[in-house]
Amino acid sequence: MSGIPYGNALRAIRLVRLFRPWMVILRSLGKVFREGDFSQEIVLVILLLAMLSIGGGVVGHFIMPGFDFSQDGMISPTDDSLFVQIWFAFRTLMAAGNLSSDPLGNDYLALFSVIGVVLGMFILAFFIGIGSSIISGLMAKLRNEKLMMANHLVIIGWNRAAPFIIEKLKLLSERNFTRLKLVFLGETAERPPELASWVTFRWGDTEDVESMQRINLGSARQVLVCAGDSLSPAEELSQNMFSLMAIRQMNPEIPVSYTVMGMVQPRLKSYRHMLQIGWDKVNYYDKPTVLISEPDMRANLIRNVLVYQDVDQVLSRLMIPEREDESAMLVVEWSGKIVCRAGEWCFSDGTHMLEVREMMQRCFARGVILVAIAGTDLRVHPLISLSGEVEVFAILGVAMDSPTLFGEFEFSLRQKVPARHVSEVRSLVCPKLVQQHVRLLVIGWVGALPLVLKRLLDSYQSVDLTLLDDMDREEHADITDYVLRRIGEMDGAHERMKIDIRRWDFSDMEALREHVRGTDKLIVSRPAHVVEKPHAMVASVLSHTFTLAEEESCRPEMFAIVDTRNQARMLQKELERFPLEMDVNVVVPMEFYGTYAAHTSYLMHASTSSSVYGMHRSLRYLLDSLMSNDAGTGVPLSLEVVPFPQGGEMVEAGDMFASLLDQGSIWLGYRIDSAVADETLKPGLLMRLFPRRYEFQCLRQLEIMINPLGNPQSARCSSLNSCVR
């Protein structure tokens, strides 16, 4: 550096940077003095100390003549000076009386010492209190200083889903071996107790420019807004809209996600979404803004769980795999076309061409499941229902990672081998989605119940619902009117649905017998009025209904809805201890909602350009379709259950995939009879050096294998015949 011209100047600049933390401390200290208004207290103590010192010096002059006030070991004319006597009184107060070494024999000196000790300790305590307040204020200012980081993800606000979202974001970052810089902005200086320690915490007004600058929103890559739990629909709409305007002013291009505890439908028929701004004529506030409704997600989950019990675990694993060697739903960029040749749809990159079904079979044999394509307009087209030529922008499929998806797709396209003959598997028949009738018993209150019922009519021709909850007469009338009014919004729903809402106090268990008898599906949820440990009430009711079902010789499918994964895991472990003939599924809707919100937010955060974000948005549309979201995405996909052929017949995986493909279905995986042995879950060397979570949180996940030929755990199973049920 010394040989470089101006090297000394550069070193000086680097030295100046070392003083920056001190400048921050001094600036924060100035703010504490200015905003904390400690100057009045300090001036008061100084005036009190001056008054006591002067008074003590004057009193000592008259009552203790001939005393060594200068403490120099001799009596001299200096000790008669009033200034020296005042100085002695001041030192006595500050040293709490310890300057008077031998008060014996001098009553006035003893009295002077006692008074000095009492007053001195009082003044010192006053100074210590003011000092601690100044230091605490300074530390609070330092903890709330402006961040000097960039490319981070910001969470604004707190609601019930926030802990789940943060947990899943951590899991996503661990799976990708990337350090996620997560910043949380709260409204108060009190850190939420559920907020993980690795999350950077700041507080302030979420609509204030200074607070937005404090979290360096201008340099962030993505922001997630968690709307409050207790807001009314009007408050939720207005606050979210105003926060969107505040965020866009600080960073016009930043992706924004909203986790909303209410519905997100637009309030005007001419609006495209809930947060559309009336004076925005250039779609400024639409780019890219994602709204995620908790009632809508809960309704999707409960409806799908009632139809297919493992839908929450399958979708959660497709979004956020909890093990490093597991497949997930991925999207990769690919430039090509879907063209029609000889009546068959084919992939074409301009040089090579391959029929779509053959491509899917080749990829499946190589551990990749192709699901859909995305056009240049970002519309998603499932490969099982192509209806026209498409300019392909991205490929969507299930694989271990993105390079595997792209690499195996390209290899299969260029592979010059004839199509393999596939034997017919006649016993595999996809069940019909629409069944005849279902009798549903709901004990407790299920959020978004009208949405659940309306979407159940997509799977059943008629629904017979009985709802039991602890409510008074007025609430009973209001809830009945609300549910019937919402159901009436759907044409023909009243004719296909029978609803009986009754009052029940959660203590007369024998009264449940008549309702359990003949029930097809039974949901146990938290009572509307129970606040303290509602999961205990769920477990109690579940225990009694289980006994009643056995005594009445009926086998309803049971679903317990709890608030946290820890509650669910305890119930699952308890149920695993005993051989059960009935299916009991423990569901955590808020965790599923948090998983989807974290997945969407993380992909937006990981997007480095608008084209990459477009690919991830097409992946979100596909997941919406798999959850039977009626948001009008136009992607006809849903998860179904296919019974495996009985009789001990051996079926090759490729044959079963091809057979289901001919019937218009894509085989994603299977469920085994028992949990995977513990030794198969041991981490490898990489996982030992860089520990990551590899144990599944839900015990039911241990029975599910996603992407059979691309999942290393599948190789540990003896055969498909013994593993699939």
C-alpha positions in Angstrom: 0.0 0.0 0.0 3.0 2.3 0.7 4.1 2.1 -2.9 0.7 3.0 -4.3 0.1 6.7 -4.9 -2.3 8.2 -2.3 -2.0 5.0 -0.3 -1.7 6.9 2.9 -5.0 8.7 2.1 -6.7 5.4 1.6 -5.3 4.1 5.0 -6.6 7.3 6.6 -10.1 6.7 5.1 -10.0 3.1 6.5 -9.0 4.5 9.9 -11.9 6.9 9.8 -14.2 4.0 9.3 -13.1 2.6 12.6 -14.6 5.6 14.3 -18.0 5.1 12.8 -19.4 2.9 15.7 -18.4 5.6 18.1 -20.2 8.2 16.1 -23.3 5.9 16.1 -23.0 5.7 19.9 -22.5 9.4 20.4 -25.4 10.2 18.1 -27.7 7.7 19.9 -26.6 9.2 23.2 -27.5 12.6 22.0 -30.9 11.3 21.0 -31.4 9.7 24.4 -30.6 13.0 26.2 -32.8 15.0 23.8 -35.8 12.6 23.7 -35.5 11.2 27.2 -35.6 14.6 28.9 -33.1 13.6 31.6 -31.6 17.2 31.7 -34.1 18.3 34.3 -33.3 15.5 36.6 -29.6 16.0 36.3 -29.9 19.8 36.9 -32.1 19.0 40.0 -29.5 16.7 41.5 -26.7 19.1 40.8 -28.6 22.0 42.5 -29.4 19.7 45.5 -25.8 18.7 45.8 -24.6 22.3 45.6 -27.1 23.4 48.2 -26.1 20.6 50.6 -22.4 21.2 50.1 -22.7 24.9 50.8 -25.0 24.3 53.8 -22.7 21.6 55.1 -19.7 23.9 54.8 -21.3 26.7 56.6 -22.6 24.4 59.4 -19.1 22.8 59.7 -17.5 26.3 60.0 -19.5 27.1 63.2 -19.8 23.7 64.9 -16.4 22.1 64.2 -13.7 24.8 64.6 -10.2 23.6 64.5 -11.0 20.6 62.3 -8.6 19.5 59.5 -11.0 20.3 56.7 -8.2 20.1 54.1 -7.3 16.6 55.2 -3.5 17.4 54.9 -2.6 16.1 58.4 -2.2 19.5 60.1 -4.3 22.4 61.3 -3.5 25.5 59.3 -5.1 28.8 58.3 -6.3 27.0 55.1 -8.8 25.0 57.2 -10.5 28.3 58.2 -11.4 29.0 54.6 -15.1 28.7 53.8 -14.3 27.4 50.4 -12.2 24.5 51.8 -15.0 23.7 54.3 -17.6 23.6 51.4 -15.2 21.4 49.5 -14.9 19.0 52.5 -18.7 18.8 52.8 -19.0 18.0 49.0 -16.3 15.3 49.3 -18.0 13.9 52.4 -21.3 13.6 50.5 -19.6 12.0 47.5 -17.5 9.6 49.6 -20.6 8.8 51.8 -18.9 10.0 55.0 -15.7 8.0 54.8 -13.4 11.1 54.9 -14.1 11.5 58.6 -11.7 8.8 59.9 -12.3 9.1 63.7 -15.6 10.7 64.8 -15.2 9.5 68.4 -14.8 12.3 70.9 -16.6 14.8 68.6 -20.3 14.6 68.7 -20.7 17.1 66.0 -18.4 15.2 63.7 -20.3 12.0 64.3 -23.6 13.7 63.5 -22.0 15.3 60.5 -20.8 11.9 59.3 -24.2 10.2 59.7 -26.0 13.0 57.9 -23.3 12.9 55.1 -23.7 9.1 54.7 -27.5 9.3 54.4 -27.6 12.2 52.1 -24.6 11.0 50.1 -26.1 7.6 49.5 -29.3 9.2 48.5 -27.6 11.4 45.9 -25.4 8.6 44.6 -28.5 6.3 44.2 -30.2 9.2 42.3 -27.2 9.5 40.0 -27.1 5.7 39.4 -30.8 5.6 38.6 -30.4 8.4 36.1 -27.3 6.7 34.6 -29.0 3.3 34.2 -31.9 5.0 32.5 -29.6 6.8 30.1 -27.7 3.5 29.4 -30.9 1.6 28.9 -32.2 4.3 26.5 -28.9 4.3 24.7 -28.9 0.5 24.3 -32.5 0.6 23.1 -31.5 3.2 20.5 -28.5 1.1 19.4 -30.7 -2.0 19.1 -33.1 0.0 16.9 -30.4 1.6 14.8 -30.6 1.6 11.0 -29.5 -1.7 9.4 -26.5 -1.8 7.2 -27.5 -5.0 5.3 -28.9 -5.6 1.8 -30.8 -8.3 -0.1 -32.6 -9.3 3.0 -36.2 -10.4 3.6 -38.4 -8.2 5.7 -41.5 -9.2 7.8 -43.8 -6.4 8.9 -46.4 -7.1 11.6 -47.3 -10.2 13.6 -50.2 -12.6 13.5 -51.0 -16.3 14.4 -49.3 -17.5 11.2 -46.0 -15.6 11.7 -44.2 -18.2 13.9 -45.0 -20.9 11.4 -43.8 -18.7 8.5 -40.5 -18.0 10.2 -39.9 -21.6 11.1 -40.5 -22.7 7.5 -38.3 -19.9 6.1 -35.5 -21.2 8.3 -36.1 -24.7 7.0 -36.0 -23.5 3.4 -32.8 -21.7 3.9 -31.2 -24.8 5.6 -32.3 -27.0 2.7 -30.7 -24.7 0.2 -27.6 -24.1 2.4 -28.1 -20.4 2.2 -28.0 -17.8 5.0 -31.3 -16.1 5.1 -31.1 -12.5 6.4 -34.5 -12.0 8.0 -35.6 -8.7 9.6 -38.8 -8.3 11.6 -40.4 -4.8 12.1 -42.8 -4.6 15.0 -44.9 -1.8 16.3 -43.6 -1.8 19.9 -40.2 -2.2 21.5 -41.3 -5.5 23.0 -40.0 -8.5 21.0 -42.7 -11.1 20.4 -41.9 -14.1 22.6 -42.3 -16.5 19.6 -39.8 -14.6 17.5 -36.7 -16.8 16.9 -33.4 -15.4 18.2 -31.8 -15.5 14.8 -34.2 -12.9 13.4 -33.1 -9.3 13.5 -35.6 -7.2 15.4 -36.5 -3.5 14.9 -39.6 -1.6 15.9 -41.4 1.6 14.9 -44.3 2.9 12.9 -44.9 0.4 10.1 -46.1 3.3 7.9 -43.4 5.8 8.8 -40.5 6.7 6.5 -37.9 6.7 9.3 -39.0 3.2 10.4 -38.8 1.9 6.8 -35.3 3.4 6.5 -34.4 1.7 9.8 -34.9 -1.7 8.3 -33.3 -0.6 5.0 -36.3 -1.5 3.0 -34.9 0.3 0.0 -32.2 -2.4 -0.2 -34.4 -5.4 0.7 -35.3 -8.1 -1.8 -38.8 -9.0 -0.6 -41.3 -8.0 2.1 -43.9 -10.1 3.9 -46.7 -8.2 5.7 -48.6 -10.1 8.4 -52.0 -8.5 8.9 -53.2 -8.4 12.5 -55.5 -11.0 14.0 -58.0 -8.7 15.6 -58.7 -6.4 12.7 -62.2 -5.9 11.3 -62.6 -6.4 7.5 -62.7 -2.7 7.0 -59.5 -2.1 9.2 -57.7 -5.0 7.4 -58.5 -3.6 4.0 -57.6 0.0 4.8 -54.4 -0.8 6.8 -53.1 -3.2 4.2 -53.8 -0.8 1.3 -52.0 2.1 3.1 -49.0 -0.1 4.0 -48.7 -1.2 0.3 -48.5 2.5 -0.7 -45.9 3.2 2.0 -43.8 0.2 1.0 -43.9 1.1 -2.7 -42.8 4.6 -2.0 -39.7 3.3 -0.2 -39.0 0.5 -2.8 -41.1 0.7 -6.0 -40.0 -2.7 -7.4 -39.9 -4.9 -4.3 -42.1 -8.0 -4.3 -44.8 -7.9 -1.5 -46.7 -10.7 0.1 -49.7 -10.3 2.4 -50.8 -13.0 4.8 -54.4 -11.9 5.5 -56.5 -13.4 8.3 -59.7 -12.6 6.3 -60.9 -13.0 2.7 -59.1 -11.2 -0.1 -61.9 -10.9 -2.6 -62.0 -7.4 -4.3 -64.6 -5.0 -2.8 -65.7 -3.7 -6.2 -66.8 -5.7 -9.2 -64.4 -3.8 -11.5 -61.4 -4.4 -9.3 -59.0 -7.3 -10.0 -57.8 -7.8 -6.4 -58.4 -6.5 -2.9 -55.6 -3.9 -2.8 -56.1 -2.3 -6.2 -55.6 1.5 -6.1 -58.3 3.5 -7.9 -55.9 6.1 -9.3 -53.3 3.6 -10.5 -53.7 3.5 -14.3 -50.3 1.8 -15.1 -50.6 -1.2 -12.7 -47.9 0.3 -10.5 -49.2 -1.4 -7.3 -49.8 -4.8 -9.0 -46.1 -5.6 -9.5 -45.7 -8.1 -7.9 -48.2 -8.2 -5.0 -49.4 -11.5 -3.6 -52.4 -11.9 -1.3 -52.8 -15.1 0.7 -56.1 -15.6 2.6 -56.1 -17.7 5.7 -59.8 -18.6 5.6 -59.4 -19.6 1.9 -56.4 -21.7 2.7 -58.0 -23.3 5.7 -61.1 -24.1 3.6 -59.0 -25.7 0.9 -57.1 -27.7 3.4 -60.1 -29.1 5.4 -62.0 -29.8 2.2 -59.1 -31.7 0.7 -58.3 -33.6 3.9 -61.9 -34.8 4.1 -61.5 -36.2 0.6 -57.9 -37.3 0.7 -56.5 -37.6 4.3 -52.8 -37.1 3.4 -53.2 -34.0 1.1 -51.7 -31.6 3.7 -48.6 -33.8 4.1 -48.1 -34.3 0.3 -48.5 -30.7 -0.5 -46.3 -29.6 2.4 -43.6 -32.0 1.2 -43.9 -30.8 -2.4 -43.4 -27.2 -1.2 -40.8 -27.6 1.6 -39.1 -31.0 1.8 -37.7 -31.6 5.3 -34.9 -33.9 4.2 -32.0 -33.1 1.9 -32.4 -36.2 -0.3 -36.1 -35.7 -1.0 -37.9 -34.4 -4.1 -39.9 -31.2 -4.4 -42.1 -29.4 -6.9 -39.6 -27.3 -9.0 -39.6 -25.1 -12.0 -36.8 -24.5 -14.6 -36.5 -22.3 -17.6 -36.7 -24.0 -21.0 -37.1 -22.5 -24.4 -39.1 -24.6 -26.8 -42.6 -25.4 -28.1 -45.5 -27.8 -27.7 -46.5 -28.8 -31.2 -48.9 -31.3 -32.7 -47.5 -34.0 -35.0 -49.6 -36.8 -36.3 -52.3 -36.1 -33.8 -49.9 -36.3 -30.8 -48.5 -33.4 -28.7 -44.7 -33.2 -28.8 -41.9 -31.3 -27.2 -39.7 -29.5 -29.7 -36.6 -27.3 -29.2 -36.1 -26.7 -33.0 -33.7 -29.6 -33.4 -35.2 -32.5 -31.4 -38.8 -33.6 -31.0 -40.4 -36.1 -28.7 -44.0 -37.1 -27.9 -45.1 -35.7 -24.5 -46.2 -39.0 -23.0 -43.0 -40.7 -24.0 -41.0 -37.8 -22.5 -42.9 -38.1 -19.3 -42.2 -41.9 -19.1 -38.5 -41.4 -19.9 -38.2 -38.8 -17.3 -40.0 -40.9 -14.7 -37.6 -43.8 -15.3 -34.8 -41.3 -14.5 -36.3 -40.0 -11.3 -38.1 -36.9 -12.6 -41.9 -36.5 -12.7 -43.0 -33.9 -15.3 -46.3 -32.2 -14.3 -46.9 -29.1 -16.4 -45.4 -26.4 -18.6 -45.7 -22.6 -18.4 -46.1 -20.5 -21.5 -44.6 -17.1 -22.2 -47.8 -15.6 -20.8 -47.1 -17.5 -17.5 -50.2 -19.6 -17.8 -49.8 -23.1 -16.6 -50.7 -26.0 -18.9 -50.9 -29.5 -17.3 -49.2 -32.1 -19.5 -52.2 -34.5 -19.1 -54.7 -32.0 -20.6 -52.9 -30.1 -23.4 -55.3 -28.3 -25.8 -53.2 -26.3 -28.2 -49.7 -25.4 -29.2 -47.7 -23.5 -26.6 -44.6 -21.4 -26.6 -42.9 -22.9 -23.6 -41.2 -20.7 -21.0 -40.7 -23.1 -18.1 -40.9 -26.8 -17.2 -42.6 -27.8 -13.9 -42.0 -31.1 -12.3 -41.0 -33.1 -9.2 -37.3 -33.8 -8.8 -34.4 -33.8 -6.3 -33.3 -30.3 -7.4 -33.5 -27.9 -10.3 -30.3 -29.1 -12.2 -31.7 -32.7 -12.0 -35.0 -31.6 -13.5 -33.4 -29.7 -16.3 -30.7 -32.2 -17.0 -32.9 -35.3 -17.1 -35.4 -33.4 -19.3 -32.7 -32.4 -21.8 -31.2 -35.9 -21.8 -34.5 -37.6 -22.4 -35.3 -35.2 -25.3 -32.0 -36.1 -27.0 -32.0 -39.8 -26.2 -32.3 -41.7 -29.4 -34.1 -44.9 -28.4 -37.4 -46.3 -29.5 -40.4 -46.0 -27.2 -40.6 -48.8 -24.7 -43.7 -51.1 -24.8 -45.7 -50.8 -21.7 -47.9 -53.6 -20.4 -51.4 -52.8 -19.5 -52.3 -52.8 -15.8 -56.1 -53.3 -15.9 -56.8 -53.3 -12.2 -55.7 -49.6 -11.7 -58.8 -47.5 -12.0 -59.0 -43.9 -10.8 -61.9 -43.3 -8.5 -64.5 -40.7 -9.3 -64.2 -37.4 -7.6 -67.9 -36.9 -7.1 -69.4 -39.4 -4.6 -73.0 -39.7 -3.6 -73.5 -38.6 0.0 -71.4 -37.7 3.1 -72.6 -37.3 6.7 -70.3 -34.9 8.5 -70.2 -34.2 12.2 -68.2 -31.1 13.4 -67.6 -30.7 17.1 -66.3 -27.2 17.9 -66.0 -24.3 15.5 -64.1 -24.6 12.2 -62.9 -21.4 10.7 -64.3 -20.6 7.2 -67.0 -23.3 7.6 -69.2 -21.9 4.8 -66.3 -22.1 2.4 -65.6 -25.6 3.5 -69.2 -26.7 2.9 -69.4 -25.0 -0.5 -66.2 -26.7 -1.7 -67.3 -30.1 -0.4 -70.1 -29.9 -2.9 -67.4 -30.3 -5.6 -66.7 -33.8 -4.2 -70.1 -34.9 -3.0 -73.6 -34.7 -4.5 -75.1 -34.0 -1.1 -73.7 -33.1 2.4 -75.4 -33.7 5.7 -73.8 -31.5 8.4 -74.2 -31.5 12.2 -72.3 -28.8 14.1 -72.0 -28.8 17.9 -70.5 -25.9 19.8 -70.7 -24.1 23.1 -72.8 -21.0 22.4 -75.7 -19.1 23.9 -79.1 -18.7 22.2 -78.3 -15.4 20.6 -75.0 -16.8 19.2 -76.7 -19.9 18.0 -79.2 -17.9 16.0 -76.5 -15.6 14.6 -74.2 -18.5 13.5 -77.1 -20.4 12.0 -78.2 -17.3 10.0 -74.6 -16.6 8.9 -73.9 -20.1 7.6 -77.2 -20.4 5.8 -76.8 -17.0 4.2 -73.3 -17.8 2.9 -74.5 -21.2 1.6 -77.4 -19.5 -0.2 -74.9 -17.5 -2.3 -74.1 -20.7 -4.2 -76.8 -21.8 -6.6 -78.5 -25.1 -5.7 -76.6 -25.5 -2.4 -79.7 -25.5 -0.2 -81.2 -28.4 -2.1 -77.9 -30.5 -1.8 -77.1 -29.6 1.8 -78.7 -30.3 5.2 -77.4 -28.2 8.1 -78.2 -28.8 11.7 -76.4 -26.4 14.2 -76.9 -27.3 17.9 -75.8 -26.0 21.3 -73.5 -28.3 23.4 -71.4 -27.6 26.4 -68.5 -30.1 25.8 -69.3 -31.9 29.1 -72.3 -34.2 28.3 -70.3 -36.8 26.4 -73.2 -39.3 26.3 -75.2 -36.7 24.2 -72.7 -37.3 21.4 -73.8 -40.9 20.9 -76.7 -40.1 18.6 -74.6 -37.9 16.5 -71.6 -40.3 16.2 -73.9 -43.1 15.1 -74.0 -43.2 11.3 -71.4 -40.4 10.8 -69.0 -40.8 7.9 -66.5 -38.1 8.8 -66.0 -36.5 12.2 -64.1 -33.3 12.9 -63.0 -32.3 16.4 -61.9 -28.6 16.7 -61.4 -26.0 19.4 -64.6 -24.6 21.0 -65.3 -21.0 20.0 -65.2 -19.7 23.7 -62.3 -21.8 25.1 -59.1 -19.7 25.4 -57.0 -21.7 27.9 -55.5 -24.8 26.3 -58.2 -25.6 23.7 -56.1 -28.5 22.5 -56.9 -30.3 25.8 -60.6 -30.0 25.0 -59.9 -31.5 21.5 -58.1 -34.5 23.0 -60.9 -35.1 25.6 -63.7 -35.0 23.0 -61.6 -37.2 20.6 -61.2 -39.8 23.3 -64.9 -40.0 24.0 -66.0 -40.0 20.4 -63.5 -42.8 19.7 -65.1 -44.9 22.4 -68.6 -44.1 21.2 -67.7 -45.1 17.6 -66.4 -48.5 18.8 -69.5 -49.1 21.0 -71.8 -48.2 18.1 -69.8 -50.4 15.7 -69.2 -47.5 13.3 -65.9 -46.5 11.7 -66.0 -42.8 10.9 -62.9 -41.1 9.6 -61.7 -38.8 12.5 -59.9 -35.5 12.1 -58.5 -33.6 15.1 -57.7 -29.9 14.4 -55.1 -28.3 16.7 -53.1 -25.1 16.8 -49.5 -26.1 16.9 -47.3 -28.9 15.6 -46.2 -29.8 19.1 -49.8 -30.5 20.1 -50.3 -32.6 17.0 -47.1 -34.5 17.5 -48.1 -35.4 21.1 -51.4 -36.7 19.9 -49.9 -38.6 17.1 -47.3 -40.3 19.3 -50.1 -41.3 21.7 -52.2 -42.8 18.9 -49.1 -44.6 17.5 -48.8 -46.5 20.8 -52.0 -48.5 20.3 -53.3 -50.6 17.4 -56.2 -48.7 16.0 -58.8 -49.9 13.4 -60.1 -46.3 12.7 -58.1 -43.6 11.0 -57.4 -40.6 13.2 -55.7 -37.7 11.4 -54.3 -34.7 13.4 -54.3 -31.5 11.3 -52.6 -28.2 11.9 -54.2 -25.7 9.5 -52.1 -22.7 10.6 -48.9 -24.6 9.9 -50.1 -25.5 6.4 -51.0 -21.8 5.9 -47.6 -20.8 7.1 -45.9 -23.3 4.9 -47.6 -21.9 1.8 -46.9 -18.3 2.8 -43.2 -19.1 3.5 -42.8 -21.0 0.3 -44.3 -18.2 -1.8 -42.3 -15.5 0.0 -39.0 -17.4 -0.2 -39.3 -17.9 -3.9 -40.1 -14.2 -4.4 -37.0 -13.5 -2.2 -34.8 -15.9 -4.2 -35.8 -14.4 -7.5 -33.0 -12.5 -9.1 -35.0 -11.1 -12.0 -38.5 -10.6 -13.3 -38.2 -13.7 -15.5 -37.2 -15.9 -12.5 -40.0 -14.5 -10.5 -42.4 -15.3 -13.4 -41.3 -18.9 -13.3 -41.9 -19.1 -9.5 -45.3 -17.4 -10.0 -46.3 -20.2 -12.4 -45.2 -22.7 -9.7 -47.5 -21.0 -7.2 -50.4 -21.2 -9.7 -49.8 -24.9 -10.0 -49.8 -25.4 -6.2 -53.0 -23.3 -6.0 -54.6 -25.7 -8.4 -53.5 -28.8 -6.5 -55.1 -27.2 -3.4 -58.4 -26.8 -5.4 -58.2 -23.1 -5.1 -61.2 -21.5 -6.9 -59.2 -18.3 -7.7 -59.8 -18.8 -11.4 -56.3 -19.9 -12.4 -57.7 -22.3 -15.0 -55.3 -25.2 -14.1 -57.4 -28.4 -13.9 -55.4 -30.4 -11.3 -56.2 -32.0 -8.1 -54.8 -34.7 -5.8 -56.5 -38.1 -5.8 -56.2 -41.5 -4.2 -55.7 -44.5 -6.4 -56.1 -48.0 -4.8 -53.3 -50.3 -5.4 -54.2 -53.7 -7.0 -54.7 -56.5 -4.5 -53.8 -60.1 -4.7 -50.0 -59.9 -4.4 -49.5 -59.0 -8.0 -46.1 -57.5 -8.8 -46.3 -54.3 -10.8 -43.4 -52.5 -12.3 -43.2 -48.8 -11.4 -42.9 -47.7 -15.1 -45.9 -49.8 -16.1 -48.0 -48.3 -13.3 -46.9 -44.7 -14.2 -47.8 -45.3 -17.9 -51.1 -46.9 -17.1 -52.2 -44.0 -14.8 -50.9 -41.6 -17.5 -53.2 -43.2 -20.1 -56.1 -42.6 -17.6 -55.2 -38.9 -17.3 -53.3 -39.1 -14.0 -49.7 -38.4 -13.0 -48.3 -40.7 -10.3 -46.5 -38.7 -7.6 -45.8 -41.3 -5.0 -47.2 -43.8 -2.6 -47.9 -44.5 1.1 -46.4 -47.5 2.8 -47.9 -49.6 5.6 -45.5 -48.6 8.3 -43.0 -45.9 9.2 -39.5 -46.0 7.6 -37.0 -47.6 9.8 -35.0 -45.2 11.9 -31.6 -46.2 10.5 -32.7 -45.0 7.0 -33.0 -41.4 8.4 -29.4 -41.1 9.7 -27.6 -38.2 8.1 -24.6 -38.6 5.9 -21.2 -37.0 6.3 -22.3 -33.7 4.8 -25.3 -33.5 7.2 -23.0 -34.3 10.2 -20.6 -31.5 9.2 -23.5 -29.1 8.5 -26.4 -30.2 10.7 -29.9 -29.6 9.2 -33.3 -30.9 10.3 -33.9 -34.3 8.7 -36.6 -35.7 11.0 -40.1 -35.2 9.8 -42.4 -33.3 12.2 -45.5 -35.2 11.3 -45.5 -39.0 11.9 -47.7 -39.5 8.8 -45.0 -38.1 6.6 -42.9 -41.1 7.4 -45.4 -43.3 5.5 -45.3 -41.1 2.3 -42.8 -41.5 -0.5 -42.7 -38.7 -3.0 -41.3 -39.4 -6.5 -40.7 -43.2 -6.2 -37.7 -43.5 -8.6 -36.1 -40.2 -7.5 -36.3 -40.8 -3.7 -33.4 -42.7 -2.2 -35.7 -43.9 0.6 -37.7 -45.8 -2.0 -34.8 -48.1 -2.7 -34.8 -49.3 0.9 -38.3 -50.7 0.5 -38.4 -54.4 -0.6 -40.9 -53.9 -3.4 -43.9 -51.8 -4.5 -46.2 -54.7 -3.8 -45.3 -54.8 -0.1 -45.1 -51.1 0.4 -48.2 -49.6 -1.3 -51.6 -49.7 0.2 
